[in-house]
Amino acid sequence: MIVKEHIIGLILCMITGTLYSQTLIAVTLPVVTLLDVEPTGTITLNFTAPTEAGQALTAPAANTTKWINYTSAIASGGLTRRITASINQVIPGVNIGIQAAAASGAGGGTLGTSSGLVILSTTAATIITGIGGAFTGTGANNGHRLTISLSVNTYANLSARTNTPVVITYTITE
């Protein structure tokens, strides 16, 4: 009886042909490191002169229109990434501050963490840490909202200026 069942099974296999087939798929996942600040364009921050003797300058309202977007795919076992910011020149007597908010919007993965308020200088300072394999989504309202602010740090060092260009440079690195 057992021999008869095996013979029937063998005959069925021969009639139906191959029971399975395989396909080899080669997969490539590249290392990716991309960074963008949106929307493009210049922001203007102006101090307001006092209207009465003895009063201090009024600092401008902080600007919150810029967003950092990034895409990061790290190598297996690789280090997490961070974003730094620096300025091309320091204005004597003025602090230029930047703070990245927590990531929000359409992204996913291991998004970075804000370093809190950072006073910028010509030396790069970390503003976001811990970026792993992640993407933030693109454009405004995706990624990390930036708050850029000005404040007086030393009145004795202030001198009048008009439209002094200060460039903030952002870098994503391991």
Secondary structure, DSSP 8 states (H G I E B T S, - for coil): -HHHHHHHHHHHHHHH--S------------EEEEEEES-S------B--SSTT---B----B---EEEEEEE--TT---EEEEEEES---TTEEEEEEE---BSS-EES--EE---EE--SS-EEEEEEE-SEE--SSTTSBEEEEEEEEES-GGG----SS----EEEEEE-
